[in-house]
Amino acid sequence: MLTFLDSIMRDLRDLPPPKLVEVSEFIHHLHPSPASAERKRAALLATAGCMAGDEGADFERAVRETADRIDGYK
Protein backbone atom coordinates (compact mmCIF):
# COMPACT_ATOMS: atom_id res chain seq x y z
CA MET A 1 0.00 0.00 0.00
CA LEU A 2 1.37 3.41 -1.00
CA THR A 3 1.61 6.15 1.54
CA PHE A 4 0.32 9.58 0.71
CA LEU A 5 3.87 10.86 0.18
CA ASP A 6 4.76 7.88 -2.03
CA SER A 7 1.70 8.61 -4.15
CA ILE A 8 2.77 12.23 -4.60
CA MET A 9 6.33 11.20 -5.47
CA ARG A 10 5.03 8.79 -8.11
CA ASP A 11 2.93 11.57 -9.65
CA LEU A 12 5.90 13.94 -9.64
CA ARG A 13 8.04 11.48 -11.60
CA ASP A 14 5.57 11.69 -14.49
CA LEU A 15 5.58 15.49 -14.74
CA PRO A 16 7.53 17.32 -17.44
CA PRO A 17 10.35 19.60 -16.21
CA PRO A 18 8.40 22.90 -16.56
CA LYS A 19 5.66 21.51 -14.33
CA LEU A 20 8.26 20.36 -11.79
CA VAL A 21 9.50 23.96 -11.61
CA GLU A 22 5.94 25.12 -10.88
CA VAL A 23 5.55 22.48 -8.17
CA SER A 24 8.88 23.45 -6.63
CA GLU A 25 7.95 27.14 -6.53
CA PHE A 26 4.59 26.31 -4.96
CA ILE A 27 6.16 24.09 -2.30
CA HIS A 28 8.75 26.72 -1.44
CA HIS A 29 5.99 29.31 -1.22
CA LEU A 30 4.10 27.11 1.26
CA HIS A 31 7.18 26.28 3.31
CA PRO A 32 9.87 28.92 2.83
CA SER A 33 13.34 28.23 4.16
CA PRO A 34 14.79 30.52 6.84
CA ALA A 35 17.33 31.74 4.28
CA SER A 36 14.68 32.75 1.75
CA ALA A 37 12.62 34.42 4.46
CA GLU A 38 15.70 36.42 5.49
CA ARG A 39 16.40 37.43 1.86
CA LYS A 40 12.81 38.66 1.49
CA ARG A 41 13.07 40.58 4.76
CA ALA A 42 16.38 42.16 3.71
CA ALA A 43 14.92 43.17 0.32
CA LEU A 44 11.92 44.74 2.01
CA LEU A 45 14.09 46.66 4.47
CA ALA A 46 16.39 47.84 1.68
CA THR A 47 13.56 49.19 -0.46
CA ALA A 48 10.94 50.33 2.07
CA GLY A 49 10.25 54.03 1.81
CA CYS A 50 12.42 54.51 -1.27
CA MET A 51 10.74 57.16 -3.38
CA ALA A 52 12.84 60.00 -4.67
CA GLY A 53 12.08 63.55 -3.43
CA ASP A 54 9.13 64.91 -5.40
CA GLU A 55 7.79 61.46 -6.22
CA GLY A 56 7.56 60.59 -2.51
CA ALA A 57 5.95 63.93 -1.66
CA ASP A 58 3.39 63.54 -4.48
CA PHE A 59 2.55 60.02 -3.32
CA GLU A 60 2.15 61.09 0.30
CA ARG A 61 -0.09 64.00 -0.74
CA ALA A 62 -2.26 61.69 -2.88
CA VAL A 63 -2.62 59.21 -0.03
CA ARG A 64 -3.56 61.92 2.47
CA GLU A 65 -6.15 63.38 0.08
CA THR A 66 -7.85 60.06 -0.63
CA ALA A 67 -7.19 58.00 2.50
CA ASP A 68 -10.66 58.57 3.95
CA ARG A 69 -12.52 57.98 0.68
CA ILE A 70 -13.76 54.69 -0.70
CA ASP A 71 -14.40 54.56 -4.42
CA GLY A 72 -16.75 51.97 -5.85
CA TYR A 73 -15.45 49.78 -8.65
CA LYS A 74 -17.53 49.06 -11.69
N, C-alpha and C positions, 0 to 999 in steps of 0.2 A: 504494500500500500504506500502510495506517495504521500509525503508530507506536503503541506501547503507551500513551503519554500521550494521543495523539489519540483513541484508543479510549475511554479513561477520560473525556475531556472530552465526547465525543459522548454517552456514557451519562449524564453529569451534566446535560446540557442537557434530558434527558427527565424528570428527577426533579421532583416537586412541591416547593415551598418548604420545607415541614417536613422533608423528607428531606435537602434541601441543608443545613439547619441541623445535622442529625445528622452528615452527612459532614464539615462544617466543624469541628465539635467533635472528631470522631475524628482528623482530620488534625492539628489543633492539639495534641491529646493526644500524638500520635506525634512531632511535631516542634515543641515549644514554642519560642516566641520568647524571646530573652534578657530582654525586658521582662516577659513573663508569668512566667518563672522567678524573676525578682527580686521580683515582687509576691507569689508564693507563699512565697518565702523570708522576706520581710518579715512576712507574715501569720503564719507559723510562729513567728518570733522574737517577735512581739508577743503571741502567745497561749500560748507554751510555759510550762508551770509555773504557769498562772493558775487556781488553785483557792483560794477564800476560806477563811481560817482553819480552822475545824472540818472543813469538807468536805475540804480537802487532808490534814489529819491523819488523818481516817477512811479516806481512800483509801490513804494510805501504810501505815497499819496493816493494812488488808485485803490489800494486796499482799505485805507482809512475812509475814503469816500463811499465805498460800496460794502463795507464790512457788515453793516446792519440791514442790508437789503437782500431780499431773496427774489431772484427772477425766476419766473416759470419757464420751463422748456417746452417747446412745441415740436 
